[in-house]
Amino acid sequence: MFDRATRQRGIGSMLMGAIQAAAESLSARMIVLETQSCNEAAIAFYRRNGFSIIGFDLYTYSNTDPERHEVRIEMGKKLK
């Protein structure tokens, strides 16, 4: 995770761009990632970078995930 001084400088978006370029060079049709529903900053970042929610799993981490607001969210971005 980046410290506060490093955030909002575009580094994460540049990394996402590099990942997308690598995926496209391999003729991938989609990039898929996972995060937790409680990680609102990450979800907002991924949405800003063109990802949308494509699925979730209520019990990936433990049987009490929903009660602890730690649902696994899958996000994806279609490639050209």
Distance bins in CASP14 RR format, pairs under 12 A and 6 or more apart:
PFRMAT RR
TARGET T0000
AUTHOR 0000-0000-0000
RMODE 2
METHOD distances of the structure
MODEL  1
1 7 0 0 0 0 1 0 0 0 0 0 0
1 11 0 0 0 0 0 1 0 0 0 0 0
1 12 0 0 0 0 0 1 0 0 0 0 0
1 39 0 0 0 0 0 1 0 0 0 0 0
1 41 0 0 0 0 1 0 0 0 0 0 0
1 42 0 0 0 0 1 0 0 0 0 0 0
1 45 0 0 0 0 0 1 0 0 0 0 0
2 8 0 0 0 0 1 0 0 0 0 0 0
2 9 0 0 0 0 1 0 0 0 0 0 0
2 10 0 0 0 0 1 0 0 0 0 0 0
2 11 1 0 0 1 0 0 0 0 0 0 0
2 12 1 0 0 1 0 0 0 0 0 0 0
2 13 0 0 0 0 0 1 0 0 0 0 0
2 15 0 0 0 0 0 1 0 0 0 0 0
2 41 0 0 0 0 0 1 0 0 0 0 0
2 42 0 0 0 0 0 1 0 0 0 0 0
2 45 0 0 0 0 0 1 0 0 0 0 0
3 9 0 0 0 0 0 1 0 0 0 0 0
3 11 0 0 0 0 0 1 0 0 0 0 0
4 41 0 0 0 0 0 1 0 0 0 0 0
5 11 0 0 0 0 0 1 0 0 0 0 0
6 12 0 0 0 0 1 0 0 0 0 0 0
6 15 0 0 0 0 0 1 0 0 0 0 0
7 13 0 0 0 0 0 1 0 0 0 0 0
7 41 0 0 0 0 1 0 0 0 0 0 0
7 45 0 0 0 0 1 0 0 0 0 0 0
8 41 0 0 0 0 0 1 0 0 0 0 0
8 45 0 0 0 0 0 1 0 0 0 0 0
8 48 0 0 0 0 0 1 0 0 0 0 0
9 15 0 0 0 0 0 1 0 0 0 0 0
10 16 0 0 0 0 1 0 0 0 0 0 0
10 17 0 0 0 0 0 1 0 0 0 0 0
10 45 0 0 0 0 0 1 0 0 0 0 0
10 48 0 0 0 0 0 1 0 0 0 0 0
10 49 0 0 0 0 0 1 0 0 0 0 0
11 17 0 0 0 0 0 1 0 0 0 0 0
11 18 0 0 0 0 0 1 0 0 0 0 0
11 45 0 0 0 0 0 1 0 0 0 0 0
12 18 0 0 0 0 1 0 0 0 0 0 0
12 19 0 0 0 0 1 0 0 0 0 0 0
12 20 0 0 0 0 0 1 0 0 0 0 0
12 41 0 0 0 0 0 1 0 0 0 0 0
12 42 0 0 0 0 0 1 0 0 0 0 0
12 45 1 0 0 1 0 0 0 0 0 0 0
12 46 0 0 0 0 0 1 0 0 0 0 0
12 48 0 0 0 0 0 1 0 0 0 0 0
12 49 0 0 0 0 1 0 0 0 0 0 0
13 19 0 0 0 0 0 1 0 0 0 0 0
13 20 0 0 0 0 0 1 0 0 0 0 0
13 45 0 0 0 0 1 0 0 0 0 0 0
13 46 0 0 0 0 0 1 0 0 0 0 0
13 48 1 0 0 1 0 0 0 0 0 0 0
13 49 1 0 1 0 0 0 0 0 0 0 0
13 50 0 0 0 0 0 1 0 0 0 0 0
13 51 0 0 0 0 0 1 0 0 0 0 0
14 20 0 0 0 0 0 1 0 0 0 0 0
14 21 0 0 0 0 0 1 0 0 0 0 0
14 49 0 0 0 0 0 1 0 0 0 0 0
15 21 0 0 0 0 0 1 0 0 0 0 0
15 22 0 0 0 0 0 1 0 0 0 0 0
15 45 0 0 0 0 0 1 0 0 0 0 0
15 49 0 0 0 0 1 0 0 0 0 0 0
16 22 0 0 0 0 0 1 0 0 0 0 0
16 23 0 0 0 0 0 1 0 0 0 0 0
16 31 0 0 0 0 1 0 0 0 0 0 0
16 33 0 0 0 0 1 0 0 0 0 0 0
16 42 0 0 0 0 0 1 0 0 0 0 0
16 45 0 0 0 0 1 0 0 0 0 0 0
16 46 0 0 0 0 1 0 0 0 0 0 0
16 47 0 0 0 0 0 1 0 0 0 0 0
16 48 0 0 0 0 1 0 0 0 0 0 0
16 49 1 0 1 0 0 0 0 0 0 0 0
16 50 0 0 0 0 1 0 0 0 0 0 0
16 51 0 0 0 0 1 0 0 0 0 0 0
16 75 0 0 0 0 0 1 0 0 0 0 0
16 76 0 0 0 0 0 1 0 0 0 0 0
16 77 0 0 0 0 1 0 0 0 0 0 0
17 23 0 0 0 0 1 0 0 0 0 0 0
17 24 0 0 0 0 1 0 0 0 0 0 0
17 25 0 0 0 0 0 1 0 0 0 0 0
17 31 0 0 0 0 1 0 0 0 0 0 0
17 49 1 0 0 1 0 0 0 0 0 0 0
17 50 0 0 0 0 0 1 0 0 0 0 0
17 51 0 0 0 0 0 1 0 0 0 0 0
17 77 0 0 0 0 0 1 0 0 0 0 0
17 79 0 0 0 0 0 1 0 0 0 0 0
18 24 0 0 0 0 0 1 0 0 0 0 0
18 25 0 0 0 0 0 1 0 0 0 0 0
18 31 0 0 0 0 0 1 0 0 0 0 0
18 49 0 0 0 0 0 1 0 0 0 0 0
19 25 0 0 0 0 0 1 0 0 0 0 0
19 26 0 0 0 0 0 1 0 0 0 0 0
19 28 0 0 0 0 1 0 0 0 0 0 0
19 31 1 0 0 1 0 0 0 0 0 0 0
19 32 0 0 0 0 0 1 0 0 0 0 0
19 33 0 0 0 0 1 0 0 0 0 0 0
19 46 0 0 0 0 0 1 0 0 0 0 0
19 49 0 0 0 0 1 0 0 0 0 0 0
19 51 0 0 0 0 0 1 0 0 0 0 0
19 76 0 0 0 0 0 1 0 0 0 0 0
19 77 0 0 0 0 1 0 0 0 0 0 0
19 79 0 0 0 0 0 1 0 0 0 0 0
20 26 0 0 0 0 0 1 0 0 0 0 0
20 28 0 0 0 0 1 0 0 0 0 0 0
20 30 0 0 0 0 0 1 0 0 0 0 0
20 31 1 0 0 1 0 0 0 0 0 0 0
20 33 0 0 0 0 0 1 0 0 0 0 0
20 49 0 0 0 0 1 0 0 0 0 0 0
20 50 0 0 0 0 1 0 0 0 0 0 0
20 51 0 0 0 0 0 1 0 0 0 0 0
20 76 0 0 0 0 0 1 0 0 0 0 0
20 77 1 0 0 1 0 0 0 0 0 0 0
20 78 0 0 0 0 0 1 0 0 0 0 0
20 79 1 0 0 1 0 0 0 0 0 0 0
20 80 0 0 0 0 1 0 0 0 0 0 0
21 28 0 0 0 0 0 1 0 0 0 0 0
21 31 0 0 0 0 0 1 0 0 0 0 0
21 79 0 0 0 0 0 1 0 0 0 0 0
21 80 0 0 0 0 0 1 0 0 0 0 0
22 28 0 0 0 0 1 0 0 0 0 0 0
22 31 0 0 0 0 1 0 0 0 0 0 0
22 79 0 0 0 0 0 1 0 0 0 0 0
23 29 0 0 0 0 1 0 0 0 0 0 0
23 30 0 0 0 0 1 0 0 0 0 0 0
23 31 1 0 1 0 0 0 0 0 0 0 0
23 32 0 0 0 0 0 1 0 0 0 0 0
23 33 0 0 0 0 0 1 0 0 0 0 0
23 76 0 0 0 0 0 1 0 0 0 0 0
23 77 0 0 0 0 1 0 0 0 0 0 0
23 78 0 0 0 0 0 1 0 0 0 0 0
23 79 1 0 0 1 0 0 0 0 0 0 0
23 80 0 0 0 0 0 1 0 0 0 0 0
24 30 0 0 0 0 0 1 0 0 0 0 0
24 31 0 0 0 0 1 0 0 0 0 0 0
24 77 0 0 0 0 0 1 0 0 0 0 0
24 78 0 0 0 0 0 1 0 0 0 0 0
24 79 1 0 1 0 0 0 0 0 0 0 0
24 80 1 0 0 1 0 0 0 0 0 0 0
25 79 0 0 0 0 0 1 0 0 0 0 0
25 80 0 0 0 0 0 1 0 0 0 0 0
26 79 0 0 0 0 1 0 0 0 0 0 0
27 79 0 0 0 0 1 0 0 0 0 0 0
27 80 0 0 0 0 0 1 0 0 0 0 0
28 76 0 0 0 0 0 1 0 0 0 0 0
28 77 0 0 0 0 0 1 0 0 0 0 0
28 78 0 0 0 0 0 1 0 0 0 0 0
28 79 1 0 1 0 0 0 0 0 0 0 0
28 80 0 0 0 0 0 1 0 0 0 0 0
29 76 0 0 0 0 0 1 0 0 0 0 0
29 77 0 0 0 0 0 1 0 0 0 0 0
29 78 1 0 0 1 0 0 0 0 0 0 0
29 79 1 0 1 0 0 0 0 0 0 0 0
29 80 0 0 0 0 1 0 0 0 0 0 0
30 50 0 0 0 0 0 1 0 0 0 0 0
30 51 0 0 0 0 0 1 0 0 0 0 0
30 52 0 0 0 0 0 1 0 0 0 0 0
30 54 0 0 0 0 1 0 0 0 0 0 0
30 74 0 0 0 0 0 1 0 0 0 0 0
30 75 0 0 0 0 0 1 0 0 0 0 0
30 76 1 0 0 1 0 0 0 0 0 0 0
30 77 1 0 0 1 0 0 0 0 0 0 0
30 78 1 0 1 0 0 0 0 0 0 0 0
30 79 1 0 0 1 0 0 0 0 0 0 0
30 80 0 0 0 0 0 1 0 0 0 0 0
31 46 0 0 0 0 1 0 0 0 0 0 0
31 49 0 0 0 0 1 0 0 0 0 0 0
31 50 0 0 0 0 1 0 0 0 0 0 0
31 51 1 0 0 1 0 0 0 0 0 0 0
31 52 0 0 0 0 0 1 0 0 0 0 0
31 54 0 0 0 0 0 1 0 0 0 0 0
31 74 0 0 0 0 0 1 0 0 0 0 0
31 75 0 0 0 0 1 0 0 0 0 0 0
31 76 1 0 0 1 0 0 0 0 0 0 0
31 77 1 0 1 0 0 0 0 0 0 0 0
31 78 0 0 0 0 1 0 0 0 0 0 0
31 79 1 0 0 1 0 0 0 0 0 0 0
31 80 0 0 0 0 0 1 0 0 0 0 0
32 46 0 0 0 0 0 1 0 0 0 0 0
32 51 0 0 0 0 1 0 0 0 0 0 0
32 52 0 0 0 0 0 1 0 0 0 0 0
32 53 0 0 0 0 0 1 0 0 0 0 0
32 54 1 0 0 1 0 0 0 0 0 0 0
32 55 0 0 0 0 1 0 0 0 0 0 0
32 73 0 0 0 0 0 1 0 0 0 0 0
32 74 1 0 0 1 0 0 0 0 0 0 0
32 75 1 0 0 1 0 0 0 0 0 0 0
32 76 1 0 1 0 0 0 0 0 0 0 0
32 77 0 0 0 0 1 0 0 0 0 0 0
32 78 0 0 0 0 0 1 0 0 0 0 0
32 79 0 0 0 0 0 1 0 0 0 0 0
33 39 0 0 0 0 0 1 0 0 0 0 0
33 42 0 0 0 0 1 0 0 0 0 0 0
33 43 0 0 0 0 0 1 0 0 0 0 0
33 45 0 0 0 0 0 1 0 0 0 0 0
33 46 1 0 0 1 0 0 0 0 0 0 0
33 47 0 0 0 0 0 1 0 0 0 0 0
33 49 0 0 0 0 0 1 0 0 0 0 0
33 50 0 0 0 0 0 1 0 0 0 0 0
33 51 1 0 0 1 0 0 0 0 0 0 0
33 52 0 0 0 0 0 1 0 0 0 0 0
33 53 0 0 0 0 0 1 0 0 0 0 0
33 54 0 0 0 0 1 0 0 0 0 0 0
33 55 0 0 0 0 0 1 0 0 0 0 0
33 72 0 0 0 0 0 1 0 0 0 0 0
33 73 0 0 0 0 1 0 0 0 0 0 0
33 74 1 0 0 1 0 0 0 0 0 0 0
33 75 1 0 1 0 0 0 0 0 0 0 0
33 76 1 0 0 1 0 0 0 0 0 0 0
33 77 0 0 0 0 1 0 0 0 0 0 0
34 42 0 0 0 0 0 1 0 0 0 0 0
34 43 0 0 0 0 0 1 0 0 0 0 0
34 46 0 0 0 0 0 1 0 0 0 0 0
34 51 0 0 0 0 0 1 0 0 0 0 0
34 53 0 0 0 0 0 1 0 0 0 0 0
34 54 0 0 0 0 0 1 0 0 0 0 0
34 55 0 0 0 0 1 0 0 0 0 0 0
34 56 0 0 0 0 1 0 0 0 0 0 0
34 57 0 0 0 0 1 0 0 0 0 0 0
34 60 0 0 0 0 1 0 0 0 0 0 0
34 61 0 0 0 0 0 1 0 0 0 0 0
34 71 0 0 0 0 0 1 0 0 0 0 0
34 72 1 0 1 0 0 0 0 0 0 0 0
34 73 1 0 0 1 0 0 0 0 0 0 0
34 74 1 0 1 0 0 0 0 0 0 0 0
34 75 1 0 0 1 0 0 0 0 0 0 0
34 76 0 0 0 0 1 0 0 0 0 0 0
35 41 0 0 0 0 1 0 0 0 0 0 0
35 42 1 0 1 0 0 0 0 0 0 0 0
35 43 1 0 0 1 0 0 0 0 0 0 0
35 44 0 0 0 0 0 1 0 0 0 0 0
35 45 0 0 0 0 1 0 0 0 0 0 0
35 46 1 0 0 1 0 0 0 0 0 0 0
35 47 0 0 0 0 0 1 0 0 0 0 0
35 51 0 0 0 0 1 0 0 0 0 0 0
35 53 0 0 0 0 1 0 0 0 0 0 0
35 55 0 0 0 0 0 1 0 0 0 0 0
35 56 0 0 0 0 0 1 0 0 0 0 0
35 57 0 0 0 0 0 1 0 0 0 0 0
35 60 0 0 0 0 0 1 0 0 0 0 0
35 61 0 0 0 0 0 1 0 0 0 0 0
35 70 0 0 0 0 0 1 0 0 0 0 0
35 71 0 0 0 0 0 1 0 0 0 0 0
35 72 1 0 0 1 0 0 0 0 0 0 0
35 73 1 0 1 0 0 0 0 0 0 0 0
35 74 0 0 0 0 1 0 0 0 0 0 0
35 75 1 0 0 1 0 0 0 0 0 0 0
35 76 0 0 0 0 0 1 0 0 0 0 0
36 42 1 0 0 1 0 0 0 0 0 0 0
36 43 0 0 0 0 1 0 0 0 0 0 0
36 56 0 0 0 0 0 1 0 0 0 0 0
36 57 0 0 0 0 0 1 0 0 0 0 0
36 58 0 0 0 0 0 1 0 0 0 0 0
36 60 0 0 0 0 1 0 0 0 0 0 0
36 61 1 0 0 1 0 0 0 0 0 0 0
36 62 0 0 0 0 0 1 0 0 0 0 0
36 65 0 0 0 0 1 0 0 0 0 0 0
36 66 0 0 0 0 0 1 0 0 0 0 0
36 68 0 0 0 0 1 0 0 0 0 0 0
36 69 0 0 0 0 1 0 0 0 0 0 0
36 70 1 0 1 0 0 0 0 0 0 0 0
36 71 1 0 0 1 0 0 0 0 0 0 0
36 72 1 0 0 1 0 0 0 0 0 0 0
36 73 1 0 0 1 0 0 0 0 0 0 0
36 74 0 0 0 0 0 1 0 0 0 0 0
36 75 0 0 0 0 0 1 0 0 0 0 0
37 43 1 0 0 1 0 0 0 0 0 0 0
37 53 0 0 0 0 1 0 0 0 0 0 0
37 55 0 0 0 0 0 1 0 0 0 0 0
37 56 1 0 0 1 0 0 0 0 0 0 0
37 57 0 0 0 0 0 1 0 0 0 0 0
37 58 0 0 0 0 1 0 0 0 0 0 0
37 60 0 0 0 0 0 1 0 0 0 0 0
37 61 0 0 0 0 0 1 0 0 0 0 0
37 65 0 0 0 0 1 0 0 0 0 0 0
37 66 0 0 0 0 1 0 0 0 0 0 0
37 68 0 0 0 0 0 1 0 0 0 0 0
37 69 1 0 0 1 0 0 0 0 0 0 0
37 70 1 0 0 1 0 0 0 0 0 0 0
37 71 1 0 1 0 0 0 0 0 0 0 0
37 72 1 0 0 1 0 0 0 0 0 0 0
37 73 1 0 1 0 0 0 0 0 0 0 0
37 74 0 0 0 0 0 1 0 0 0 0 0
37 75 0 0 0 0 0 1 0 0 0 0 0
38 61 0 0 0 0 0 1 0 0 0 0 0
38 65 0 0 0 0 1 0 0 0 0 0 0
38 66 0 0 0 0 0 1 0 0 0 0 0
38 67 0 0 0 0 0 1 0 0 0 0 0
38 68 1 0 0 1 0 0 0 0 0 0 0
38 69 1 0 1 0 0 0 0 0 0 0 0
38 70 1 0 1 0 0 0 0 0 0 0 0
38 71 0 0 0 0 1 0 0 0 0 0 0
38 72 0 0 0 0 0 1 0 0 0 0 0
38 73 0 0 0 0 1 0 0 0 0 0 0
39 45 0 0 0 0 1 0 0 0 0 0 0
39 46 0 0 0 0 1 0 0 0 0 0 0
39 69 0 0 0 0 0 1 0 0 0 0 0
39 70 0 0 0 0 1 0 0 0 0 0 0
39 71 0 0 0 0 0 1 0 0 0 0 0
39 72 0 0 0 0 0 1 0 0 0 0 0
39 73 0 0 0 0 1 0 0 0 0 0 0
39 75 0 0 0 0 0 1 0 0 0 0 0
40 46 0 0 0 0 0 1 0 0 0 0 0
40 47 0 0 0 0 0 1 0 0 0 0 0
40 69 0 0 0 0 0 1 0 0 0 0 0
40 73 0 0 0 0 0 1 0 0 0 0 0
41 47 0 0 0 0 0 1 0 0 0 0 0
41 48 0 0 0 0 0 1 0 0 0 0 0
42 48 0 0 0 0 0 1 0 0 0 0 0
42 49 0 0 0 0 0 1 0 0 0 0 0
42 51 0 0 0 0 0 1 0 0 0 0 0
42 73 0 0 0 0 1 0 0 0 0 0 0
42 75 0 0 0 0 1 0 0 0 0 0 0
43 49 0 0 0 0 0 1 0 0 0 0 0
43 50 0 0 0 0 0 1 0 0 0 0 0
43 51 0 0 0 0 1 0 0 0 0 0 0
43 52 0 0 0 0 0 1 0 0 0 0 0
43 53 0 0 0 0 1 0 0 0 0 0 0
43 56 0 0 0 0 0 1 0 0 0 0 0
43 71 0 0 0 0 0 1 0 0 0 0 0
43 73 1 0 0 1 0 0 0 0 0 0 0
43 74 0 0 0 0 0 1 0 0 0 0 0
43 75 1 0 0 1 0 0 0 0 0 0 0
43 76 0 0 0 0 0 1 0 0 0 0 0
44 50 0 0 0 0 0 1 0 0 0 0 0
44 51 0 0 0 0 0 1 0 0 0 0 0
44 75 0 0 0 0 0 1 0 0 0 0 0
45 51 0 0 0 0 1 0 0 0 0 0 0
45 75 0 0 0 0 0 1 0 0 0 0 0
46 52 0 0 0 0 1 0 0 0 0 0 0
46 53 0 0 0 0 1 0 0 0 0 0 0
46 54 0 0 0 0 0 1 0 0 0 0 0
46 73 0 0 0 0 1 0 0 0 0 0 0
46 74 0 0 0 0 0 1 0 0 0 0 0
46 75 1 0 1 0 0 0 0 0 0 0 0
46 76 0 0 0 0 1 0 0 0 0 0 0
46 77 0 0 0 0 1 0 0 0 0 0 0
47 53 0 0 0 0 1 0 0 0 0 0 0
47 73 0 0 0 0 0 1 0 0 0 0 0
47 75 1 0 0 1 0 0 0 0 0 0 0
47 76 0 0 0 0 0 1 0 0 0 0 0
47 77 0 0 0 0 0 1 0 0 0 0 0
48 75 0 0 0 0 0 1 0 0 0 0 0
48 77 0 0 0 0 0 1 0 0 0 0 0
49 75 0 0 0 0 1 0 0 0 0 0 0
49 76 0 0 0 0 0 1 0 0 0 0 0
49 77 1 0 0 1 0 0 0 0 0 0 0
50 75 0 0 0 0 1 0 0 0 0 0 0
50 76 0 0 0 0 1 0 0 0 0 0 0
50 77 1 0 1 0 0 0 0 0 0 0 0
50 78 0 0 0 0 1 0 0 0 0 0 0
50 79 0 0 0 0 0 1 0 0 0 0 0
51 73 0 0 0 0 0 1 0 0 0 0 0
51 74 0 0 0 0 1 0 0 0 0 0 0
51 75 1 0 1 0 0 0 0 0 0 0 0
51 76 1 0 1 0 0 0 0 0 0 0 0
51 77 1 0 1 0 0 0 0 0 0 0 0
51 78 0 0 0 0 1 0 0 0 0 0 0
51 79 0 0 0 0 0 1 0 0 0 0 0
52 73 0 0 0 0 0 1 0 0 0 0 0
52 74 0 0 0 0 0 1 0 0 0 0 0
52 75 1 0 0 1 0 0 0 0 0 0 0
52 76 1 0 0 1 0 0 0 0 0 0 0
52 77 1 0 0 1 0 0 0 0 0 0 0
52 78 0 0 0 0 1 0 0 0 0 0 0
53 71 0 0 0 0 0 1 0 0 0 0 0
53 72 0 0 0 0 0 1 0 0 0 0 0
53 73 1 0 1 0 0 0 0 0 0 0 0
53 74 1 0 0 1 0 0 0 0 0 0 0
53 75 1 0 1 0 0 0 0 0 0 0 0
53 76 1 0 0 1 0 0 0 0 0 0 0
53 77 0 0 0 0 0 1 0 0 0 0 0
54 72 0 0 0 0 0 1 0 0 0 0 0
54 73 0 0 0 0 1 0 0 0 0 0 0
54 74 1 0 1 0 0 0 0 0 0 0 0
54 75 1 0 0 1 0 0 0 0 0 0 0
54 76 1 0 1 0 0 0 0 0 0 0 0
54 77 0 0 0 0 1 0 0 0 0 0 0
54 78 0 0 0 0 1 0 0 0 0 0 0
55 71 0 0 0 0 1 0 0 0 0 0 0
55 72 0 0 0 0 1 0 0 0 0 0 0
55 73 1 0 0 1 0 0 0 0 0 0 0
55 74 1 0 1 0 0 0 0 0 0 0 0
55 75 0 0 0 0 1 0 0 0 0 0 0
55 76 0 0 0 0 1 0 0 0 0 0 0
56 65 0 0 0 0 0 1 0 0 0 0 0
56 66 0 0 0 0 0 1 0 0 0 0 0
56 70 0 0 0 0 0 1 0 0 0 0 0
56 71 1 0 1 0 0 0 0 0 0 0 0
56 72 1 0 0 1 0 0 0 0 0 0 0
56 73 1 0 1 0 0 0 0 0 0 0 0
56 74 1 0 0 1 0 0 0 0 0 0 0
56 75 0 0 0 0 1 0 0 0 0 0 0
57 65 0 0 0 0 1 0 0 0 0 0 0
57 66 0 0 0 0 0 1 0 0 0 0 0
57 70 0 0 0 0 0 1 0 0 0 0 0
57 71 1 0 0 1 0 0 0 0 0 0 0
57 72 1 0 1 0 0 0 0 0 0 0 0
57 73 0 0 0 0 1 0 0 0 0 0 0
57 74 1 0 0 1 0 0 0 0 0 0 0
58 64 0 0 0 0 0 1 0 0 0 0 0
58 65 1 0 1 0 0 0 0 0 0 0 0
58 66 1 0 1 0 0 0 0 0 0 0 0
58 67 0 0 0 0 0 1 0 0 0 0 0
58 68 0 0 0 0 0 1 0 0 0 0 0
58 69 0 0 0 0 0 1 0 0 0 0 0
58 70 0 0 0 0 1 0 0 0 0 0 0
58 71 1 0 1 0 0 0 0 0 0 0 0
58 72 1 0 0 1 0 0 0 0 0 0 0
58 73 0 0 0 0 0 1 0 0 0 0 0
59 65 1 0 1 0 0 0 0 0 0 0 0
59 66 1 0 0 1 0 0 0 0 0 0 0
59 67 0 0 0 0 0 1 0 0 0 0 0
59 68 0 0 0 0 0 1 0 0 0 0 0
59 70 0 0 0 0 0 1 0 0 0 0 0
59 71 0 0 0 0 1 0 0 0 0 0 0
59 72 0 0 0 0 1 0 0 0 0 0 0
60 66 0 0 0 0 0 1 0 0 0 0 0
60 70 0 0 0 0 1 0 0 0 0 0 0
60 71 1 0 0 1 0 0 0 0 0 0 0
60 72 1 1 0 0 0 0 0 0 0 0 0
60 73 0 0 0 0 1 0 0 0 0 0 0
60 74 0 0 0 0 1 0 0 0 0 0 0
61 67 0 0 0 0 0 1 0 0 0 0 0
61 68 0 0 0 0 1 0 0 0 0 0 0
61 69 0 0 0 0 0 1 0 0 0 0 0
61 70 1 0 1 0 0 0 0 0 0 0 0
61 71 0 0 0 0 1 0 0 0 0 0 0
61 72 1 0 0 1 0 0 0 0 0 0 0
61 73 0 0 0 0 0 1 0 0 0 0 0
62 68 1 0 0 1 0 0 0 0 0 0 0
62 70 1 0 0 1 0 0 0 0 0 0 0
62 71 0 0 0 0 0 1 0 0 0 0 0
62 72 0 0 0 0 0 1 0 0 0 0 0
63 70 0 0 0 0 0 1 0 0 0 0 0
64 70 0 0 0 0 1 0 0 0 0 0 0
64 71 0 0 0 0 0 1 0 0 0 0 0
65 71 1 0 1 0 0 0 0 0 0 0 0
65 72 1 0 0 1 0 0 0 0 0 0 0
65 73 0 0 0 0 0 1 0 0 0 0 0
66 72 0 0 0 0 0 1 0 0 0 0 0
END
